[in-house]
Structure formats: structure tokens, C-alpha cells
């Protein structure tokens, strides 16, 4: 955001404003619940509860970088979860194959979104992904009869439930396995976006798709890969959530696409494409996660939580609009 007369302050806020906001929120919540908020147990719970949301947001981020959107991520996550659960509980496949089911379902759904968007020449990904949202949710209920599939094998549950002990920390202070998975996935995405030609093409398409096409970028091919990458992260999110809940349930992910979009925009990405960072997305996820956790600790009604987060989303999008206007004027 442009700060008139203070270019250094403007650059600082543009680069580190999200960190300042995150620290201020943590400080306030610590002030309200000093004995609970920063406890190891509470922080571990926050990580476990938001690991799937972080992966969904990272997948959504890649799509939003191209000025697109994917409304199907919540439904596809549910489909990936129940498909994996059925492969484990009903088909009794070996667990190394079972844990691949959720990511593969996500990739397939992403391919469907990307191919449908580009081959059908639809005016906006909103339409294609809205259709996939309904298709995936319908398939999820059809293959399960609307009932959850529980009783996953311990190896399948491991990613979402276990705590990894490096031998340095005592077991209660060990790192949740889901945190390790999110960290590796985030680092991999950061490296991909900043150190590969495909990653640079994704930013270029978001900045100006016609200019990218003139420069020799196969925009349609890149967009198909973008939605497949998003699907991969959605499948991984389903793997973690199924492990944490020990089930694949058809109602999983309802409204999750909205949280993912909110985290990406709060983290500094632009709906207009071509802007944002992996670190900002993770910060956006933490802001939403800390707010919900802190409000729960202070016994604030879930309805008031929805109201507050709604205002936060509006404010974040408004800042994005101001930032874009300032960039156009300069």
C-alpha cells in the first residue's frame, strides 16, 4: 500500500505489514489469555487444526496468481478423503497405495478444471470450478451413501495425528507431523514459483496474460498445470484431515474454499493476479487460525467470529484495491 510522502514506510509495510499484523494479533491474544495462548499444547492444536487449511490456501494461491479462482477445493478435498478412506477400509489396499489416492484424486480434479476452462473457452474459472464443486460433492455423497467412512489404518492416520520427536524435544514438545508436511510443501512451492521457468510464467500470466502469450508462454498449458498443482495441495489437505479425524466424511470442506481465499488475500496476494508470496499466504492462514483460537479461548460466539473474519476479509480486499490504484498511478 502506498503511504504518501513516506516511500520507505510504504516499502516496509508492503513487505512486512502482514508480519506486523500477525505479531500484534498474537500479542493481544497473549494479553487476554497469558497462561493458555502460547502454551505448547495450544500452539500444537492450532497447527493441527490449520494444517489442512494451509495446504488449501497454498493451492488456491497458485490459482489466484493467475487471476483465477477455484471454488471446488472444499468439495474436491471431501472427495479425496472418502476415496482414500474407501480404498483403505473397503478395498484394503496396502497403505503406501492408500495415501496416494487423495493426492491423485486432487490432481485429477485439477486437470478436469484446467482442461474444462481452457478447452471450453469459458469466460471465467468461477464457472468451471463452480460446476466441479457440485460434481465433486455429488460424487462424494454417491460413493458413501452420505455416511462417513471411519476406521482408517494407523499408517494412513499418521500424517494427521502423530507427533514427530527428533530426540531433542521431550514427546509433549515434539513437532506435529502435519507441520513438517506443510513446511516441506510450502518450501517446495516457494522454490517452484521463484526458481523455475514455469513458476515465473505463472506470475507473468497473472500480471498480463496477453503479454505472456506474445512472449511465447503457452498460457493454456500453464493454466492446466496450475489447477493440477492446486489439486495436489487439495489432496494433501484431505490426507491430513482424514488422518486427524480418522475418517473420510462427505461434509468435509464445506465453506473451506472461502477460508482459503480469505487467507490468500489477507496474506497480501491480489485478486488481479501476479502478486503474492508463499510466506504471506502462511501468515494469512495463521492470522485466521489465531483469531479463531483466541476468540474460542475467550468464549466469543462462533457467530461473532464469522462477523469479525468477514470484516477482516473486506479490509484485506480493500487494501488490495488501494494498492493496485497506487501502482497504476505510479
ABEGO torsion letter per residue (X at the ends): XBBBGBAAAAAAAAAAAAAAAAAAAAAAAAAABAAAAABAAAAAAAAAAAAAAAAAAAAAAAAAAAGBBBAAAAAAAAAAAAAAAAAAAAAGBBAAAAAAAAAAAAAAAAAAAAAAAAAAGBABAAAAAAAAAAAAAAAAAAAAGGBBBBGBBAAAAAAAABBBBAGABBAAABBBAAAAAAAAAAAAAAAAAAABAAAAAAAAAAABAAAAAAAGBBAAAAAAAAAAAAAAAAAAAAAAAAAAAGBBBAABGBGAAAAAAAAAAAAGBBAAEGBEBAAAAAAAAAAAAAAAAAAAAAGBBAAAAAAAAAAAAAAAAAAAAAAAAAAAAX
